[in-house]
Each structure stands twice: as C-alpha cells, then as structure tokens.
Amino acid sequence: MDYAIRFLACLLKWMVIVAVAAVLCFSAFTMAMNVSHIYVLVTEGMNTRLNVAVCLSDEVELPKFFAAAAFMSDPIYEKRHIYSDYDMQGAVSEVKVTSIHALPWEDSATVRLEQIVESVTGYLPIAKQTPEQLADPNKIPAPSWEDDSSYELELQREGDGWKIVRLTELPKDAAA
C-alpha cells in the first residue's frame, strides 16, 4: 500500500510538472504568434497608410489594417492635396517598432513605433506645368516628405486577427 501511494505521488508530481511546462510552452507560442502577427500588421499598415497619403494607392486597402474610425480621423490625409497634382511613383519608408505589449489572454495590444520616410518620388506632369516651368528642361519633382513621426497604436483582436483602432502621434521629445 505504501509503495502504491509513493508511486501515485511521484506520478502526480510529474504530471503537474508536464502540465505546467505545457502551459508555459503554449503561452510562449501564443505570445510569439501574436507579436509576430502584430509586427507584420503594423509595419504593412503604416506603409499602406503612407502610400494612400501620397496618392500611390487607394483607400480600399486600409480596412485590412485599420478600423474605420482609426483611418477616417487620421490627420495624415490632410497632406494628400500636396501630391494630388503629381504623378507619384514611389514612397520608401522604414517603420521601426520600439515596443509591443501584447499578452496572450488580452484582446488588446499597444505598439510604439517610429516611421521614417526616406524618399517620396514623383514628378509634375507636363499638362499641369506653368509656362515658366515648361521652359526648364528638368523634371519638377514632388515635394519631399517633411514629417518623420513616432506613434502609439492601440490594436484590438477581431476574430483571429488584429486591427489598429487608435493611432496617436507622439510629441517629438517622446520618440524614444
């Protein structure tokens, strides 16, 4: 009898150890999956947002990344009129994610990032040039992007994925 109780106690101890290890592994896997999904969503979403702002793509792509309220109230689209007369060819930006806070059991996450626009390429078409501009044989480039910014994004889980529900530009001194 004493042998059976010791055997069951040892078996129970190892079952608890295996169960705790399995829960830790599952939590780590879920957290890594969430963080990687959030990282891809945020970087692609911010690049798509920039492409829409400089008239390279249409707004139909934004709902893949942003909730409707987040991109409808985004102040970046006020700059869209700057590039509306130009034939835009490209925009290169680097999105540096500085922190991601996403726990496996929560339905919200917070991301801080910095978006650096390296170049915006486009030219004023001949049909929209003034006579003075037509006299110059050089192409007239689009204005450069002047606004590298840091942001804090709030994400919400929607089904199996995530959506950016709030985008807040951080003050210049809070970039780090």
C-alpha positions as CSV (number, residue, x, y, z in Angstrom):
1,M,0.0,0.0,0.0
2,D,2.8,2.4,1.0
3,Y,4.5,1.6,-2.4
4,A,1.4,2.4,-4.3
5,I,0.9,5.8,-2.6
6,R,4.5,6.8,-3.3
7,F,4.1,5.7,-6.9
8,L,0.9,7.8,-7.3
9,A,2.5,10.8,-5.6
10,C,5.5,10.6,-7.9
11,L,3.3,10.2,-10.9
12,L,1.1,13.1,-9.9
13,K,4.2,15.3,-9.3
14,W,5.5,14.5,-12.9
15,M,2.0,15.1,-14.3
16,V,1.9,18.6,-12.7
17,I,5.4,19.4,-14.0
18,V,4.5,18.3,-17.5
19,A,1.2,20.3,-17.3
20,V,3.0,23.4,-16.1
21,A,5.6,23.1,-18.9
22,A,2.9,22.6,-21.5
23,V,1.0,25.7,-20.3
24,L,4.2,27.7,-20.4
25,C,5.1,26.5,-23.9
26,F,1.5,27.2,-25.1
27,S,1.6,30.7,-23.6
28,A,5.0,31.4,-25.2
29,F,3.9,30.1,-28.6
30,T,0.6,32.2,-28.4
31,M,2.6,35.3,-27.3
32,A,5.1,34.9,-30.1
33,M,2.4,34.3,-32.7
34,N,0.5,37.5,-31.5
35,V,3.7,39.6,-31.5
36,S,4.8,38.4,-35.0
37,H,1.3,39.0,-36.4
38,I,1.1,42.4,-34.8
39,Y,4.5,43.3,-36.1
40,V,3.6,42.5,-39.7
41,L,0.2,44.1,-39.4
42,V,1.7,47.4,-38.0
43,T,4.6,47.7,-40.5
44,E,2.4,46.9,-43.5
45,G,-0.4,49.0,-42.3
46,M,1.8,52.1,-41.7
47,N,3.4,51.7,-45.2
48,T,0.0,51.4,-46.8
49,R,-1.2,54.4,-44.9
50,L,1.8,56.4,-46.3
51,N,1.1,55.2,-49.8
52,V,-2.5,56.3,-49.5
53,A,-1.4,59.7,-48.2
54,V,1.0,60.3,-51.1
55,C,-1.6,59.1,-53.7
56,L,0.1,55.9,-54.6
57,S,-2.8,53.6,-53.7
58,D,-6.5,53.8,-53.0
59,E,-8.1,53.8,-49.5
60,V,-9.7,50.4,-50.2
61,E,-6.5,48.7,-48.7
62,L,-6.8,50.4,-45.4
63,P,-9.6,48.4,-43.8
64,K,-7.3,45.3,-43.9
65,F,-5.2,47.0,-41.2
66,F,-7.3,49.8,-39.6
67,A,-10.7,50.0,-38.0
68,A,-12.9,52.6,-39.9
69,A,-12.7,55.2,-37.1
70,A,-8.9,55.0,-37.0
71,F,-8.2,55.9,-40.6
72,M,-11.1,58.2,-41.1
73,S,-9.8,60.5,-38.4
74,D,-6.1,60.3,-39.4
75,P,-4.6,63.7,-39.9
76,I,-2.0,62.4,-42.4
77,Y,-4.7,62.6,-45.2
78,E,-4.7,66.4,-44.9
79,K,-1.3,66.2,-46.8
80,R,-2.9,64.4,-49.7
81,H,-3.6,67.6,-51.5
82,I,0.1,68.3,-51.7
83,Y,0.7,65.3,-54.0
84,S,-2.6,65.3,-55.9
85,D,-1.2,67.1,-59.0
86,Y,1.9,64.9,-59.2
87,D,2.4,61.6,-60.9
88,M,3.7,59.7,-57.9
89,Q,6.0,56.8,-58.5
90,G,7.1,55.6,-55.0
91,A,7.5,56.2,-51.4
92,V,10.1,54.5,-49.3
93,S,9.7,54.4,-45.5
94,E,11.2,52.5,-42.6
95,V,9.0,51.5,-39.7
96,K,10.9,50.9,-36.5
97,V,8.8,49.2,-33.9
98,T,10.2,50.2,-30.5
99,S,7.8,48.2,-28.2
100,I,4.9,45.8,-28.4
101,H,2.8,45.0,-25.4
102,A,0.5,42.0,-26.1
103,L,-0.4,39.4,-23.6
104,P,-1.9,36.1,-24.8
105,W,-5.1,36.4,-22.7
106,E,-5.8,40.0,-23.6
107,D,-7.8,41.2,-26.6
108,S,-5.9,44.5,-26.9
109,A,-2.3,45.4,-27.6
110,T,-0.2,48.6,-27.6
111,V,2.6,49.3,-30.1
112,R,5.0,52.2,-30.2
113,L,6.9,52.8,-33.4
114,E,8.8,55.4,-35.4
115,Q,8.1,55.9,-39.1
116,I,10.9,57.5,-41.1
117,V,10.1,58.4,-44.7
118,E,13.3,58.1,-46.7
119,S,12.1,59.3,-50.0
120,V,9.0,60.3,-52.0
121,T,9.3,60.1,-55.7
122,G,7.0,61.8,-58.2
123,Y,7.0,64.4,-61.0
124,L,4.7,67.1,-62.1
125,P,3.2,66.1,-65.5
126,I,3.7,68.4,-68.4
127,A,0.0,69.1,-68.7
128,K,0.0,70.7,-65.3
129,Q,3.1,72.8,-65.6
130,T,3.1,76.6,-66.0
131,P,4.9,78.2,-69.0
132,E,7.8,79.1,-66.7
133,Q,8.1,75.5,-65.6
134,L,7.9,74.3,-69.2
135,A,10.9,76.4,-70.1
136,D,13.1,74.5,-67.6
137,P,14.2,71.2,-69.2
138,N,14.4,69.4,-65.8
139,K,11.6,67.4,-64.4
140,I,9.8,69.0,-61.5
141,P,10.0,66.6,-58.5
142,A,7.3,66.2,-55.9
143,P,7.8,67.9,-52.6
144,S,9.8,65.8,-50.1
145,W,8.1,64.4,-47.0
146,E,9.0,66.5,-44.0
147,D,7.3,64.6,-41.2
148,D,9.1,61.7,-39.6
149,S,6.9,60.8,-36.6
150,S,6.6,58.5,-33.6
151,Y,3.3,56.9,-33.0
152,E,1.4,54.8,-30.3
153,L,-1.0,52.4,-31.8
154,E,-3.8,50.5,-30.0
155,L,-4.9,47.3,-31.5
156,Q,-8.0,45.1,-30.9
157,R,-8.4,41.5,-31.6
158,E,-11.0,40.8,-34.2
159,G,-11.7,37.1,-34.7
160,D,-8.3,35.5,-35.4
161,G,-6.6,38.8,-36.4
162,W,-5.9,42.2,-35.1
163,K,-7.0,45.7,-36.3
164,I,-5.5,49.1,-35.4
165,V,-8.2,51.0,-33.6
166,R,-6.3,54.1,-32.5
167,L,-3.3,55.9,-33.9
168,T,-1.8,58.7,-31.8
169,E,1.2,60.7,-32.9
170,L,3.7,61.2,-30.0
171,P,5.4,64.5,-29.3
172,K,8.9,64.8,-30.9
173,D,10.6,64.7,-27.5
174,A,8.9,61.4,-26.6
175,A,10.3,59.5,-29.6
176,A,12.4,57.0,-27.5
